[in-house]
Amino acid sequence: MIDLHNHLLPGIDDGAPDLEASLALARVAVQDGITHLVCTPHIHPGRYDNNPASIQPALASFAAALKHAEIPLQVSSAAEVRFGMELMVGISQGSIPFLGEWQGKHVLLLEFPHGEVPFGAERLIGWLLQRNIIPMIAHPERNKGLMRTPSKLKPFLELGCLLQVTASAVAGHFGPAAEALAHDLLEQGVVTILASDGHNLEHRPPMLSEGMQHAARIIGDAKAEALVLHTPWQIAQNHFA
């Protein structure tokens, strides 16, 4: 399986605090059946001021440690980018790493504020699309605004946005409201990939298999497998070429 949203890079956001924690998380991922992982640290201006200059050294030390520890996990990096006007500046400066490619467009893992769908979001997404960048909305099932009013997602789907749903939300670990919305999105056939959004061993481990099994009960084995293997590979294969 291939995980395209997680926080395993050491010491640069609210995920793994150090290399030891990164390796512990990597072992869990491998045990769960994950072979490739694109690390997506937060880019959240004022909170996590990451850019390629901070992400690349963290990736290099993680990759070297994996090799030394003989953990069979292929890793690369992108970012989970917070919605905001700073994003336009970052894109213009070329300082925003992309998750991969989809139908000839760059894929950007885009995070909305947790409590709402931001006003004017369609305009920013239109701006991105004009620049050949397609947003993949991170964990929509956990957004309180979308939990309250799922129809708020419709304009983004009509614009062509991709959706990344959290595997453990499908399995019920983020509560009944997130689970219900995740299942609903699966039934509608609008989920692009499942990812772990792994942060730590206790509450948010980097695991996909349980969520995939729950998804398979809703959409069948083949479609569930596509969400954690074929589609993520299609998007991110250039990272591992």
N, C-alpha and C positions, 0 to 999 in steps of 0.2 A: 504494500500500500504506500501511497505517497501523500504526505501531509504538507499542505501549503499555507497553514496559518498556525504559528506557535511562537513561543517566547523562550527558546532554549539558549540563545546566545548569552554568554556570561556577563553580568554586571552592567548592562546598558539600559535596562528598563525594569518593569515590575515582575519579570520572569526570573530565570535562574540568577541568583545573586553572585555566583562564582563558578569557576570551572568544574569544581567537584560536583556541584548541583547539576550543572549541564550534563555531565557524564552519567549521573544517576538517572536523569530524565531520559537520556539517549538509550540507556539499557532498557528502560520500560517501553520505549517506543519500539525498539527492535524485538523485544519479547512479544509485543502486540502484533507484529507482522509488518511494521513500517520499515521500508528499505531506503526511501529517499525523503528528504525533508528540506523544504525551503524555510529558513528561519525568517520571521517577520517582526523584528523589534518595532516598538511604537515610534512613529515620528509625530510628536504632539507638542507643538511650539509652547515653550514656557514650562513644560513638564518633562518631556523627554526630547531634548534637542538633538536627535540623531540625524546623521547624514552619512553618505558613503565613507567619509573619513573616520567616523566612529564605528561604523558597522563592519567594515572590511577587516580591521585588526582583530575584532572579537570573533569573526568567522574563522580567520586564519588560526587563531589559538585553539578554537574549538575543534576544527578539522584535524590539527596536529595532535591534539589530545585524544581524539577518537582513534586515530591511527596507532598511537602509542599504546592505548588501552585495548587495541584489537577489537573495537566495537564496529560491526559491519553496517555502518550507516553512512550513506552519501549525503553530504550537506551543501547547501548554497544559501544565499540570502537575498531578501527583498526588504519590504517594510509594510507595516500596517499604518496607514496615513490618516491622521485625524482630519475630518472635514473642517475647512476654514479658508479664509482668503489667502493665508500664508501658503497654501497648497499651490495657488496660481504662480506665486513668486518662485517656489521650489521647482515647479515644472519648467518655468521660463529659464531658470538657471541651470537646469539639468541635474539637480541635486536630489531628485526623487527616484529611488530604485523601483523597478517594475517587477511584478510577480511572474510575468511571462507574456505569452502572446495568444490571441484568440481571433481567428478569422482575419488575420492580417493587422490586428490592432494590438497595441501594448495594453496589458492588463494591470490595473492599479487596485490594490487592496485598500478599500476606503472604509473608514470607520465613522459612523455618525455619533453624536453625543448619545449617551445611554438612555436619557430620559425622553427623547423627542426626535422627530424628523425635522431637521433645521429648515427654517423659512428660506425660500429661495434656492433650495438644494437642486431643483431641476435646472436652474440657470447655470450653476457651476458644472453640473454634469454635461449640459449642452456644450459648455466651453471646452471641457475635456474631450468630448466626442469629436468636436471640430479639429482637435489636434491629434486625432487617430489614437485616442486613449479611451479604453472602455473600463468603467469602474466595476469592480466586484465588491458588492456591499457585504461587509463583514457582519456576521451573526445578526441578521435582521430579526430573528425569532426572539432575541433577548432585548430588543429595543422597546422601552415601555410605551412609547407613542404608537408603535406598530402593534404591540400586544393589545392596546386599547382599541385601535382602529386599523385592522389589517389592510383595509382598502387604500390606506395612504401609500402602500407599496406599489400600487398599480401604475402610476405615472412613470416610475423608475423602470419597471419591467417593459412598459411601452417604449421607453427610450432605448432599451436594449441592454440595461445593466445586468450583470451576472450576480448570482447570489451564492454566498458561502454560509452554510448552516453548520453549527457546532454539533459534532457527533454526539457528545454527551448530553446535549439538550434533547436530541431525538430519543435518547435513552432515559430521559426524565430527570437528569441530575440538576437541572436549573429550574425545577418547579413545574407545576402543571400548566401554567399559562404559556411558558416558552415551549414546553413539550407539545401542547395543542397547536400552536402556530407552526412549529417545525413540521409536524405531521401534516398539517393543512397544506403547507408549501410543497411538501413531497407529493401529496395527492394531486396537486395542481400541475406537477411536472415542471416547476420553475426553479428548482434547486440545481445549481451548476456543480458544486462539489460539497462534500463533507470534509471538515478539517477539525483538528483537535483543540485549537486555541490553548494548547498546553502551557501552563505557567509553573506548576509545582507538583510534587508527588501527592500531597494530602488531598487537595480539593479539585485540582485541574490537571490531571496527568495527561501526557501526550499519547492518547489512545483513540483508535478509530473503530476497532472491531465490534465493540458492543453497539455503538451507534449504527454501524452498517447492518448488523443483524436485525435491529429494530426497524431500520428502513426497509430491509428486505421483506418484512411482513406486510408492508404497505405497498411497495412498488415492485416486488419480486427480486430474486437474486441477481439477475443480470444487470438491471438498472441500478441496484444498490452498489454492486461492485464497480460499475462505471464511475460512480460518485467519489470513490476513494482510490481508483487505479487509472482507468483509461482517460477520463477527462482531465484529472490533475496532471497526468503525464503529457497529454496534448498541450496543456498550457505551459508547463514548466520545463519541457524536455531540453530546451536550449541551455538551461542552467547546468545540465549534466552532459552536454555534448563533448 
